[in-house]
């Protein structure tokens, strides 16, 4: 407890680097402690920037793997990665991307969609004027509904799941052309991409409900109210851009092959 208090004091004084070193040293000498994980994660998050945000998330995940239900650690995570207004913290990123980013962060830590929605509503109650966190709460509630596991997968792992949907699409078209299958079989290719408009519809509905709410109705005291907010949404990575380019090229090739096959039918 003394080590955690010392690290906390350093963090509150703005000495984030020293706070990280103190928390790391205490974890090494004293063993896992939810308070130390909380301080260390908050210290990384306070630095700002994608690299420190990734390290903060790794620390919180490590702590929550050992102490999954610790309220201090959960509150600290909500503090460091709790979404605020997109106009304030999302930078120039489109609102829908901020919305998916926020939902992915919470789902990655809390895991169960219903539990993630509950955490988000606690944060929304603490910040009744915050549109971004209200959108998050509505989004997680919508995604938690039965039958929406494929949509949650697109939010949890957008690069992998999104690529798989388009590879499915391209693969079916290429198979129809290469194996001289009936053109009607190509309809099965749409089973992958059709998930995207379904997801976008769910996201639009969540934004509409959140922005149409009465803020005063959410004004319920919460322990989350004392914590800071989420850093800006990081830009797309080189890996994401490269994967998108490869998938787009594959889809273009499949479409050309399929269209060329049509006259022969």
N, C-alpha and C positions, 0 to 999 in steps of 0.2 A: 504494500500500500504506500509506503514511503517513497519507493522508487517511482511509482505511478504519479504520485503527487508532485515529485520533483520534475518529471517530464511534462506534466500538465502545466506547471508554473512556467517552464521554459516556452511552451507552446503559446500560452496566453501572453507572454512577453514579446511574442513575435520572433523568437529565436528558434525557428523551425528546424534548422540543421542540428542544433544542439539537442533539441527535443527528440529528434529521430535517433541520434546516437545514444542518448540516455535510455530511451525505450528499448532499443535493440540490445544494449548491454544488459539491461535488466532481464529481458527475455532469455538471453544466453545464460546468465548466471542463476536466475531464479526459476526459469521454466515458464511454460505458457500461462498467460494471465489475460483475461478479457479486457481489463482496464488498459494494460500495456498495448495490446493490439489496437484498441480504440484510439489511444493517443498517437501511436505510430501511423496508423492509417490517416488520421486527421492531419498530422504533420505533413505527410506527403501530399495530400489533397490541397493543403493550404499553399503549396508552392505554385500551383497552377501549371498548365501545359499538359499535353497528351502523355508525355513520358512519366511525369509524376502522378498523373491520374491513373495510369495503368499500374504503377507500383502501389498506389493507395488501394486500388481494387484488389490486387493480389494479396495485400496484407489483410484486408477485411475477409477475403475468402479463406485465407489460412486460419484466421481466428474463428470464423464461423464454422469451419469444419470441426473444430475442437469444442466450441461453445455455441452451438446452433441456436439456442434459445436465450442467450444472455441479453437482457434488456439494454444494458449499457453499450454493448457492442452493436446491437441492432440500431440503437438510437444514433450512435456515432456514424454508422454507415449511412443512415438516412440523412444525417447532418451533412456529410461530405458529398453525397450523391443525390440529394433531394432536389428535384427539378423546380425551377422558378419560371417566371415569365420568359417565353422564348425571346421576346424583344430585349430583355435585360441580360440573359445569360446564353442564349443560343446564337449570338452573333448574327451573321448574315445567312445562316442555314435556314432552309425552308421549314415551316412549322411542322409538316408531316415527318420530316427526317428527325427533328428534335423529339417528336412524339414517339417514334419507334426507338430512338436511342435511349430515351428515358425508361421506356417499358423494358427494354433489353437489360439494362443495368439492374433494375429491381428484380426481374425474373431470374437473373443469373445468381443472385445472392439468396433470395427468399425461396426460390425453387417452385413451390406450389403456387399456382396462379391465384387461388382464392386467398392464400396468405399474403401474397404480394399485393393484391387489391386492398386487403385490410390495412396493410402498412401504409399504402398510398392514401387511403381515406383518413388515417390518423394524421398524416402530414397536411392533407387538405383542410382538415378541421383546424389545424394550428395556423394555417395561412389562408384565411377565407378570401383574401383579395388577390391571391396568386392564381392566375389563369393556367399557368403551365402545370402546376401540381394538380389542379382540378382536372385538366385534360388527362394527366397520367392516371388518376384514380378511375376516371370513366373508361379509359382504354383498358386497364387491367381487369376491370369488372366485366367489360364486354368480351375480352379474350378468355376469361375464365369460364364462360358458358359452355355447356356440353356440345360436343361436335366440332369444336374450334381448335383442336390440337394441331391440325396442319397450319392454321394461321399463326398459332403461337410459335411453331417451329420457324416460320418465316421471320418472325420478330427476334427469336432467340439466336438464330444462326443465319442471318440474311445472306451472307456470301455463299455458304454451302448449300442451303436450302433453295435459294433463288437460282443458283447455277444449276442445281439438279432439275428444277422445273423446266428450264430452257433446254438443257441437254435432253431431257425426256421429249420435249417438243421436236427438237432437231433430229433426234434418233428415230422417231416414228416416221417423219417425212422422208428421211434418207432410206429407211427400211422399205417404205412403200415404193419408192422409185427404184431401188436396187433389186428388190425381189419381185417387182411387177405385180404388186398386190392391188386389189380393188381400191379405187380412190376413196370410197366411203370409209375405209379403215383408217384414213388419216384423221378422222374426227377424234380418235383416241389421243392424238397428240395434244389436244387442247386441255386435257385433264391436268397438265402441269401449269401452264400459264393462266388458267382460269382462276387459280388461287389468288392472283394479284388483284384483280378487280374486287374480289370478295373481301380481301384484307383492306383495300383502300376504302371500301364502303363502310366497314366496321370502324376504321379510323376516323372517317368523316363524321359518322354518327356520334362517336365519342366526343369529338371536338365541338360539335353542335350542341350536345347536351351540356358539356362543361361550360361553354361560353354563354349558354342561355340560363344558367343557374342563378339563384338569388344568393349572393355572397353572404349576406347576413345569416342565412340559414345554416352556414357551415361554421359559424363562430363559436366553436367549442374548445375550451382550454385543452392543451396537450403538452406533454413533456418535450415534444419535438420542436416546440416553438423557439427554443433558445439557441438552436444550432444554425450554422452558416449554410451556404447554398452550393449548388453544383457548378463546377467550372463550365466554360463554353464547350459546346459539342465539337469534338475534334474533326478536322477535315478528312476527306476520303484518303485512305492510304494508297501507296503505290501498288500494293498487292491487290487491293480492291479494284483499282482502275485497270490493272493488267488482266485480272480475271474477267472483268466485264468486257474488255476488248476481245479476249479469246472467245468468250461465249457468244458475243455479238457476231463475230466472224463465222462461227459454227452455224448459228441460226441463219445467217445470210446464205451460206453455202447450201444448207438444207432447203431453203425456200427456192433458190435458183434450180436445184436439182428436181424438186417437186413440180415447179411450174414447167420445166422442160419436159417432164414426164407426161403432163396432162394432154398435150396434143396427140400423143401416141395412143391415148385411151379413147 
